[in-house]
Amino acid sequence: MVIHTKPFDAAEYLETEEDIAAYLKEVFEAGNAALIAAALGTVARARGISGIAKETGLTRETLYRALSPEGNPTLSTLAAVTDALGFRLSIEPKEAA
């Protein structure tokens, strides 16, 4: 019997605001810059990359490139994308170990 698989795409499972918020919270807490960029890209695809591009004033190609695991988005790009997604960047102290 042949098993058919398809690549996993987290964007297919981000259906509610709560799903997206929980996903981004976990990724941001991990603190890995490449993972953060990729996660924002995943959420942007789930929401519609064309609409995010229009709202941020960036091209779709720029967003795909910046929000990929190999991307290195600027802080202004991160701020614009998170704002367009309906979230905000914030800082809070680490919990004591």
C-alpha positions, 0 to 999 in steps of 0.5 A, a space after each residue: 500500500 502506498 502512503 500519499 503525503 502532502 507538505 504540512 502548512 500551518 496556515 491551513 490551521 490558523 482559522 481564528 484570532 485565538 489560533 493566530 495569537 497563540 501561534 505567534 505568542 509561542 513563536 515569539 517566546 522561543 526568540 528565534 528570529 528566523 522562526 518569527 519571520 517565518 511564522 509572520 509569513 505563515 499568518 500573512 498567508 493564512 490571512 491573505 498576503 495580497 491584503 497584507 501587502 496592500 495595507 503595509 505598502 510592501 509588495 507581495 514579493 518583498 513580504 514573501 522574501 522577508 517573511 521566509 525562514 531565510 528572510 531578515 526583515 527590518 524592524 519597520 517591516 515587522 511592525 507594519 506586518 504585525 499591525 496589518 495582522 491586528 497585533 502589536 509588538 510589545 516587550 515584557 520582562 522575562 520570568 525569573 528562572 
